[in-house]
Amino acid sequence: MTMTTKSVPKSKSPSHFQRFRDSYLWCSFKSDRTAQLCLAVFICLVVAAFAAPLIAPTDPYDLRQIDIMASELPPFWVDGADERYSLGTDAQGRDLWSIILYGTRVSLLIGFGAVILQALLGVTFGLMAGYLGGRVDAFFMRLADIQLSFSTLMVAIVVGAVVKATLGSSFYSQYAVLMLVLIIGLAEWPQYARTVRASVLAEKNKEYVDAARVMGLRSKRIMFRHVLPNTLSPIFVISTVQIANAIISEAALSFLGLGMPETHPSLGSLIKAGFDYIQSGSWWITLIPGAVLVVLVLSINLLGDWLRDVMNPRLYKG
């Protein structure tokens, strides 16, 4: 007598999409209207900024499209507006809507570029300081203390003066975006280094690190392949805050004349260019780019606050 056995189908493991959909991060995002609104606003600003060549009515870098006779025209809701310029024009006759789109793209490029440079320097130095300890820890933390004693403004003054004296003002204006990325990135990396060092000190004495040492793995592999992935949560949180800080730093430096020149619009240089015309009645040249800057930074900061609360291990996530 033969007995037949039925094969039991194996249960399929959930996909990455299903895991993300069931995660606390996604559930928290679905229930937080503020985070949804901020993400939507941020995505709209980013898409509009990087699609500026497609949606902007004029190119502010093309002198043939600038009409100096149409300077200081008000936006459409003010008497005397021109239908060709929905948000008015600046003192040079450039369409304000177009230069805001191009300027937002420049500010975002500087913000993201500076944060990438900060993260590369800060995460590397923080990992080495926290894991190796001893003299390496003392060296990098004293270096961070020295760096924190110099403000971003002071670094910008020194770097700008050295570059302009050696290579000329035209070189600085041509590579102003790269210069600002280097200035802000070099000035703000200690924020990452201190955060990563604190996380590494909490991780390096755990069992999985001891097991990796027993297996004979090198310190470099343990740091970057095992310890670093367990410190990503605070890195993500601080990155959102640092992007907003980098954009504000660029706006402040440009407003003081140490950042982007007026011929290469950014949100900071636009605010500076129209600041002298507020008392003459052309308030829109400064206030409209300033409002865009406030909305952009506020959306990033609120997203950072939500991400910080979600990734806080001390909060209940049942």
FENPE-V366660 format. One record per helix or strand of 3 or more residues. SS is the DSSP state (2 for helix, 1 for strand). FROM is the first residue (numbers start at 1). LEN is the number of residues. If there is no record, write none. Layout:
# FENPE-V366660
SS_FROM_LEN + SS_FROM_LEN
This chain:
# FENPE-V366660
2_16_6 + 2_24_8 + 2_33_18 + 2_52_4 + 2_63_3 + 2_68_3 + 2_96_37 + 2_134_15 + 2_152_16 + 2_169_6 + 2_176_13 + 2_190_14 + 2_207_8 + 2_219_37 + 2_267_9 + 2_284_27
